[in-house]
């Protein structure tokens, strides 16, 4: 998944990582230091410290053993300084084999996802990873978590594709279709769908299936446009950066298909946003420029990227070697053969140097372990300084007392509002019962004792009760009169006489409101669905009328109704 997607998902990820499962408890004071939101600040730079904090958290009951083992597995998987896939797998499997954890819990699904991420790092582990993915997809489906189910299917397809081209597209397509279906009514799957479309297209392009890649990349651009229109919380620069990633691969695929004019237009679209994205987004478009023989743009991108590698002292790396290869290809296709040959020679020398770089990294790993030991000493010094901070903590007590008083006042205000809503609810129920009794009393009288208006009003009420015609949002005075076989003037007169002067519109809205109130009290349907089922065409119109009649919001009404039903039950 592209790193840009995580900006959208960070709040949800923190919620999952910070909430406890079965057996966790609320913590405060010294114990709060060992909660995951604090431990996670150390697990990259100070993994040993993070591991010790997890041990303490488990010992004090801040985390369950399952939660702590899940985090230990993450640290051994994600931290390159102490990376140990065997330990990461072992700790994660402890969570899956726990007798304390339900198979349909969020932590179990999270453990499956983490185990898949670890196993897929080794191609030989793909079969096992695929088995866990299929289990995860089934469990996510049973939990109704369709987005997680789609994630598991995408992982299955991608690993199968890496093993044998074409073998995993069925699962990838299933995942994409599931995300597309969810995205029809919800924007939240859009970032993941966009990322998966991009990754799939890139894989297809590597295998020469440029036509399908172009189709998916164009769909991705449409999704980015939708995010830009609909998602006000989209991170700054997300849309431009995603477009930049897409344009680079799209231009190359179009060029490879012989659609040179389209490829050129795509490259021009990239150039329009080039100033809005960083150098990380130039490699893909350079691929197009190099193979299409555009030496000018190839040279420009090389001149921009090459100094950055030197500045980072990263000129012995796979990325830098790839840059030289593209540069050589681009200027060679433009006829600058001598320069291309010289660059290619550098490319070959650096490729050989990468082996030496690997050995240097192993040496660096030992040095980092030494630094970790030094930081442990620094931690002890910090613990001594913590005693001094105790004085500051005492000063904060007064502030906390003020906060507690403030929260107490808010709680009292909330209780008063609840009491008021309960009284309003009882009053409303009494008024609706009285209205029903008046209608029933009128309907029980002999027809000969009723005026023509009263007889017509009885027919109207009977129509409302038996056919619930008011649930049709298109019902108006003309269509109501047509159902009754009369004219709307007669209907209006009957309602005005027998319903305390109400107009036809007010009369229909009253029936709709009472129907909506019944659904709010008796069902768990979303408010939006209830509005539609009750015959209202506008949510704002419904909300205004509901507040006017019941003196509370629909959510408050539902809450009081459920409370009453529970107490009576």
Order of alpha helices (4+ residues) and beta strands (2+ residues): alpha-alpha-alpha-alpha-alpha-alpha-alpha-alpha-alpha-alpha-alpha-alpha-alpha-alpha-alpha-alpha-alpha-alpha-alpha-alpha-alpha-alpha-alpha-alpha
